[in-house]
Amino acid sequence: MKTIFVGGSRHISRLPAEIKQRLNTVLKNGHHVIVGDANGADKAVQKYLLESAYDKVTVFCSGDSFRNNLGSWRTRHVSPQKHVTGFQFYAAKDREMAREADFGLMIWDGKSAGTVLNVLRLIRAGKIAVLINVPEKSSLNIKSIEQWEAFLTTCSSELKSDLRARATPDEWRPAEFGQPSLLAPLEIEFPEPNAREAPPSQHSPPPSGNDVAVAINAALESGDPAFIVDAIGNMARLRGMTQVARDTGLARESLYRSLSNGGNPEFATVLKVLAAMGLRLEAKPAALKKRHALQSA
């Protein structure tokens, strides 16, 4: 029996069929479910478990009062630090569930930073998380820090800023992302609807040269230096920071620091890293873009 942390966004009040199918897999295998007490996805999951007459459930809450425990299941009170309020108060229970779980199933509204942070907490603990984007009807298995970094490149700058603001310093430490976990993650099979199971893979393939160029060009278009450094760092980690360090002749630890959130790499370092990834900077007159826009109007 494994312990499954099921969580999600407060804006999701009804479970799609895919979520129910995945929960049925958990129930069929007799796994222990841990879930929060919030409204939204937590309450919807509780309702489904109650309707399924499932009793291997523990409900977690921050503080002394439970908002929802529909099945009168076992409970766990998590005491936040004194004087902590708001998001961090309720996040105390999420951190505890991420520590206790073997696997995570996150039900996402496509916007909530809190749900995504639970994925990060699970990955940092050497666990696997499935992130289901309900509006887009898509799911993503995140098994490693490299896959987390790849996911971050698809997030908006607004969501990434929200994640950084809500995460604790211990949770948001990009310089340590390259270090392997001492615990092998536990795999739980969740069959995809109408799809054959793909053979398991220990590592996600590195992005192609074209993928790297697209991601970095999008960052350059933003004109935001922090976003640009973040994108270059993400791509370097996905390609393999050890190899990038060898190709540039720079120290791996130094690259992690300078190409992480808040880093300020020298221009020479940026050029060397781009060259190591098979890229080069190219300047174009800004007027060409404006002229093209006028011609297309």
Protein Blocks (a to p, Z undefined) as FASTA:
>chain_A
ZZddddddfklmbdcfklmmmmmmmmmnopacdddfbehjlmmmmmmmmmnopabbcddd
ehjbdfbdfkopacddddddehiahjllmmmmmmmmmmmpmbdcdddehlamklmmmmmm
mmmnopacddddfklopacddfbfklmmmmmmmpcfklmmmmmmmpcfklmcfklmmpcc
fbdcdddddddehiacddddfbdcdddfklmmmmmmmmmmnopaklmmmmmmmmmmmnop
klmmmmnopafklmmmmmmghiacdfklmmmmmmmnopacddddfklmmmmmmmmZZ
